[in-house]
Amino acid sequence: MSPEDISTVDFDGARVYAIPMRVRFRGIAIREGMLIEGPAGWGEFCPFADYDDAESTPWLATAIEQCTIGWPPPVRERIPINCTVPTVGPKRAHEITAGSGCRTAKVKVADHPESLAEDLARVEAVRDALGP
């Protein structure tokens, strides 16, 4: 990406958003971000609030690349994905996993130092929901 590309991004027209989350994730209940428009379309910048400048910079660089260079042509129509299970109780973890239609799940653990028993119950519920 060249410096000229950055000058084509409409930072003044950026659209900032704050979307309530259905389930808290990483301790947040509202996901905040910014959409920027450039010659190739839109880019999204949404690092987590606790990220410092060094951690946030790659996120901004990616958003600029998205809206100036664009995306490569797709090589497939469908991509298998996973569901993310936040730090919820086992019943809710099972519901999230079973309702996702996914065959793989990323389970959040170690929310606090004494969470081992809760974590194990959540992982067991997710494993049960995924099936054999």
N, C-alpha and C positions, 0 to 999 in steps of 0.2 A: 504494500500500500504506500503510495507516495503522499507527500504533504498536500499536493493539489487535490487529492481525493477528499481530504478532510474539509477543504473549503467548500465542497459541494453539499455538505451535510447541513440541513436546516436545524441547527441547535436552538435558534430562537423560537421555532415552531414546535419544539419537542412537546410531547404529550406525556404528562406524568400521571401515573395511576396508583391507586391503593385499593387492592382487592381483598375483601375479607376471606379468610381461609375457612374451610369447613371444619378442619381439625388443625389444632396448633402444630407447628412444625419448626424445629430448632428454636422453640420458645417464642415464636411469633404467631400472632393471630391475624395480621394483615400483611400481605405481600406487596411491597412497593417497588416501582420500577419506572422506566422512562422509555418511550418509543421515539425514535428519531427517523426522519425521512431523508433519503438521498437519491441519487440518480437510478439506483438499481432497486429501490423499494424501501422497505422498513427494516430497522434494526432495533433490537430490544436490549436494554441495559438494566439489569436487576440484581446487583450483588446484594449480599446480606448486609444489614445495617451495622453489624459488628466488624465488617471487613475494613481494613485500613487502606490507604491509597495503593500500596504495593499489591494487595490482594484484589482490589477493585479494577486496577488498570487493565488487566487482560480481558475483563468483562466488557469494558468500554471499547477496547480495541476490536473485539469480536463484533460488537454492535455496529461500529463504524464499517468494518469489513462487510457485514451483512447488507448494509444499505448503500455501499459504494460499489462493491464488486458483485454482490449477489450470491446466489446459491449455485452450486454445480447442478447439472441435469440429474434427475433422479435415476438410480440404477435398479430400483424395484418399487413396486406399488405398496407393499406392506412390510412392516418391520416388527418383529416380535419385541414386546416391551415387558417391563416388570412393573409391579405396583410397589409403592412405598408405604410401609406400615409405620405410622408414628408411635410415640409412646402412649399407647392406649391400653385398656384392659384386654384380657384374652378374648372375651366375647366380641368386642368391637373389632379386634384384630382379625378374628375369624370372618366377621361380616365383610370387612374391607377387602380381604383377600378373596373370599368366595365370590363377592360381587364384581370383582375386577375383570374376571375372565382371563387373567394372566396365569402363566405356568411358573413364573419366577417372582419372588418377592424380596424386597430389601427391607429388613426389619431394623428399626431404630432401637438401640440398646444403650445402657450406661447413662441414663438421663440424670441419675444422681448416684452417689457412692453406695447406697444400700439397695440398689435396684435389681440385684441378681435374681432373686426369686420372681419378681415381676417380669423381668426379661425372659427367663426360662419359660414361664407360663405363656407369654406372648409368642415366643418362637414355636412352642408346641402347638398353639392354636393355629398359627399360620401354616405349619407343616401339615396339620390335619386338614385344613381348608384346601391346600394344594393337591392333596391326594397322593396316591402312589406314583 
